[in-house]
Amino acid sequence: MIESVNTLAALRRHIASLEGIPATKAGARIATGHAPLDQTLQGGLAQGRVHELFGRNEDEGAAAGLSLIFAHLAAGQSPMFWLRPINGAAGQPYGPGLAALGIDPAYLLIGVMKDDALLLRAAVDALRCPALGSLVIELRGRAPLMDLTASRRLALAAEASGVTAFLLRIGGDPVPSAADTRWRVTAAPSVPLPGNAPGMTAFDLSLLRRRSGPDGITCRLVWNSERGVFGEECDERHDPRSDSADTPLPGAVVSVPSARPAAHRAA
């Protein structure tokens, strides 16, 4: 069995070389930095595949944010492309907000399509371009054109070029697809940093389906934009034990004699 698996892997690498897929993309993984998640996924998200992320309408910001962060990890120094329907383009990405996530807005291209049919055709064309780092495909509601056949077209195009696609589904329900993984994304509260400063961006993530392994896992991802990786909630560089009332304040301390009042009363 092991020998047949190794033979199949070698055959895939040979086919990838014949099709001109870069060796770094053939069978590569996108590490998230979240150790339990990466271990479950055998090194991270599969590169050159389609990954679905579902978010309810109230979690639109969280689902979109996580899709862009995943796309950023997949793209590296290559451009990212975000295809959006015209009915969802009212809320535009905020440049300083992207920068706060560690995403350079100069590397993000946005295309707005008037309907889902044009958007899906553009997505297949974009995935055929190996110079693209990653692709985010946004669909809203039921999106009936996003069926099993359409997902297979996307999957084949992604595998041929090595470009990773993230299918962002807002307010939709899962249907059969050829996606490598399927996730449910919700916003999660972040732990405040010292001084009650806002904590790092956090997501609750559930693996609904996986083509080549177990599913059903849940985890909380905390995005460390400075390091460019995900961690767990305890990785937020904040130890709650340090907030004890016995912790002295910084600065010089001057002792006051016990027989002398701390301050003179004003006359």
C-alpha positions in Angstrom: 0.0 0.0 0.0 2.8 2.4 0.9 4.6 1.6 -2.3 1.5 2.3 -4.4 1.0 5.7 -2.6 4.6 6.6 -3.3 4.2 5.6 -6.9 1.1 7.7 -7.3 2.8 10.7 -5.7 5.8 10.3 -8.1 3.3 10.1 -11.0 1.6 13.3 -10.0 4.9 15.1 -9.7 5.9 13.8 -13.2 2.5 15.0 -14.7 3.0 18.4 -12.9 6.4 18.8 -14.5 5.0 17.9 -18.0 2.3 20.5 -17.6 4.8 23.2 -16.5 3.5 23.5 -12.9 6.3 24.9 -10.7 7.9 22.3 -8.5 7.2 24.4 -5.4 3.5 24.3 -6.1 3.1 20.6 -7.0 1.7 18.9 -3.8 2.8 21.9 -1.7 1.0 23.0 1.5 0.2 26.4 2.9 1.1 26.4 6.6 -1.1 28.5 8.8 1.2 28.5 11.9 -1.6 27.0 14.0 0.1 23.8 15.0 -3.0 21.6 15.7 -4.7 22.7 12.4 -1.6 22.2 10.3 -1.0 18.8 11.8 -4.6 17.8 11.0 -4.2 19.0 7.4 -0.8 17.2 7.1 1.1 20.5 6.8 -1.5 23.1 6.0 -4.0 23.9 3.3 -3.3 22.2 0.0 -1.9 24.6 -2.6 -3.4 24.6 -6.1 -6.8 23.5 -4.8 -10.2 25.1 -4.1 -11.2 25.7 -0.5 -14.7 26.8 0.5 -15.4 29.2 3.4 -19.0 29.7 4.5 -20.1 32.6 6.6 -23.6 33.8 7.6 -24.6 37.3 6.7 -23.8 38.6 10.2 -20.3 37.0 9.9 -19.6 38.4 6.5 -16.6 40.5 7.7 -15.0 37.5 9.5 -15.4 35.2 6.5 -14.1 37.8 4.1 -11.2 38.6 6.4 -10.2 35.0 6.9 -10.4 34.4 3.1 -8.1 37.3 2.4 -5.6 36.2 5.1 -5.6 32.7 3.6 -5.1 34.1 0.2 -2.3 36.3 1.5 -0.5 33.2 2.9 -1.0 31.4 -0.4 0.2 34.3 -2.6 3.4 35.2 -0.8 4.9 38.1 -2.9 2.6 37.4 -5.9 -0.7 39.3 -6.6 -4.0 38.3 -5.1 -7.2 38.6 -7.1 -10.7 39.1 -5.5 -13.7 38.5 -7.8 -16.9 40.0 -6.4 -20.5 40.2 -7.5 -21.9 43.6 -8.1 -24.5 43.0 -5.3 -21.8 42.6 -2.8 -19.4 45.3 -3.8 -21.1 48.0 -1.7 -18.8 47.3 1.2 -15.3 48.0 -0.2 -12.1 46.8 1.6 -10.4 49.4 3.7 -6.8 49.9 2.9 -5.5 50.7 6.4 -7.6 47.7 7.7 -5.8 45.4 5.2 -2.5 46.9 6.2 -3.3 46.2 9.9 -3.8 42.5 8.9 -0.4 42.5 7.3 -1.8 42.6 3.8 -0.3 45.1 1.3 -3.2 46.6 -0.6 -0.9 47.1 -3.6 -0.9 43.3 -4.1 -4.7 43.1 -4.1 -6.6 43.3 -7.4 -10.4 43.5 -7.3 -12.8 42.6 -10.1 -16.6 43.3 -9.9 -18.9 41.2 -12.1 -22.5 42.0 -12.9 -23.7 38.4 -12.4 -22.5 35.0 -11.2 -22.2 33.6 -14.7 -19.6 36.1 -15.7 -17.9 35.9 -12.3 -17.5 32.1 -12.6 -16.1 32.3 -16.1 -13.7 35.0 -15.0 -12.6 32.8 -12.1 -11.7 29.9 -14.4 -9.7 32.2 -16.6 -7.9 33.7 -13.6 -7.0 30.3 -12.2 -5.4 29.4 -15.5 -2.8 32.2 -15.0 0.1 30.7 -13.1 1.5 34.2 -12.4 -1.4 34.8 -10.0 -0.7 34.1 -6.3 -4.2 33.3 -5.2 -7.8 33.9 -6.0 -10.8 34.8 -3.8 -14.2 34.0 -5.4 -17.1 35.7 -3.6 -20.6 34.4 -4.1 -23.7 35.5 -2.1 -26.9 33.7 -1.3 -27.9 30.5 -2.9 -25.7 31.0 -6.0 -27.4 28.2 -8.0 -24.8 28.3 -10.8 -22.2 27.2 -8.3 -23.0 23.5 -8.7 -20.8 20.4 -8.8 -19.9 20.9 -12.5 -18.8 24.5 -11.9 -16.7 23.5 -8.9 -15.0 20.9 -10.9 -14.0 23.4 -13.6 -12.5 25.6 -10.8 -10.7 22.6 -9.3 -9.2 21.4 -12.6 -8.0 25.0 -13.4 -6.5 25.4 -10.0 -4.7 22.0 -10.1 -3.3 22.8 -13.6 -1.8 26.1 -12.7 -1.0 25.6 -9.0 -3.0 28.7 -8.1 -5.0 28.3 -4.9 -8.7 29.5 -4.9 -10.8 30.4 -1.8 -14.5 30.3 -2.5 -16.1 32.8 -0.2 -19.8 31.9 0.3 -21.8 34.6 2.1 -25.3 33.6 3.3 -25.3 30.3 1.3 -25.7 26.7 2.1 -23.2 24.0 1.3 -23.9 21.8 -1.8 -21.9 19.0 -3.3 -18.6 20.4 -4.7 -15.1 19.4 -5.8 -13.5 21.7 -3.1 -10.6 20.2 -1.2 -11.9 21.6 2.1 -15.0 23.3 3.3 -15.1 25.5 6.4 -17.7 27.4 8.5 -16.3 30.8 9.7 -17.6 32.9 12.6 -16.2 35.9 14.4 -14.6 35.3 17.7 -13.9 37.6 20.6 -10.3 38.5 21.1 -8.4 38.7 24.4 -7.5 42.3 25.2 -3.8 43.1 25.3 -2.2 44.8 28.3 -3.7 48.2 29.0 -7.1 46.9 27.7 -5.9 47.5 24.2 -7.8 45.7 21.4 -6.7 42.1 21.0 -5.6 40.3 17.8 -8.2 39.3 15.2 -9.8 36.0 16.0 -11.9 33.5 14.2 -13.9 30.4 15.2 -13.4 27.8 12.4 -15.1 24.5 11.8 -14.0 21.9 9.2 -17.3 20.7 7.6 -15.7 18.5 4.9 -12.4 17.3 3.7 -11.7 15.2 0.6 -8.8 13.2 1.9 -9.1 13.0 5.7 -11.3 13.4 8.7 -13.5 16.4 9.3 -15.6 17.8 12.1 -12.7 19.6 13.9 -13.2 23.0 15.4 -10.5 25.5 16.5 -10.0 29.2 17.3 -7.5 31.0 15.1 -5.8 34.2 16.3 -4.0 36.1 13.6 -0.7 37.6 14.5 -0.1 40.2 11.7 3.4 40.9 12.9 4.6 37.4 12.5 2.3 36.6 9.7 0.9 33.3 11.2 -2.1 32.1 13.1 -1.9 30.9 16.7 -4.2 29.9 19.4 -5.9 32.2 21.9 -3.1 31.6 24.4 -0.6 32.9 21.8 -1.7 36.5 22.0 1.4 37.6 23.9 -0.8 38.3 26.9 -0.6 36.4 30.2 -3.7 37.0 32.3 -1.7 36.2 35.4 0.3 39.4 34.9 -2.8 41.5 35.6 -2.6 40.9 39.4 -3.3 43.8 41.6 0.0 43.0 43.5 2.1 43.9 40.4 4.0 47.1 41.1 3.7 50.0 38.8 6.8 51.1 37.0 8.7 54.2 38.1 10.6 55.4 41.2 9.0 55.0 44.6 9.7 57.5 47.5 9.1 56.2 51.0 7.1 58.4 53.4 7.9 58.4 57.2 5.1 57.0 59.3 5.0 60.0 61.6 4.6 62.4 58.8 1.5 63.0 56.7 1.8 62.2 53.0 0.7 65.7 52.0 0.2 69.0 53.7 -3.3 70.3 54.0 -3.8 73.4 52.0 -4.3 76.5 54.2 
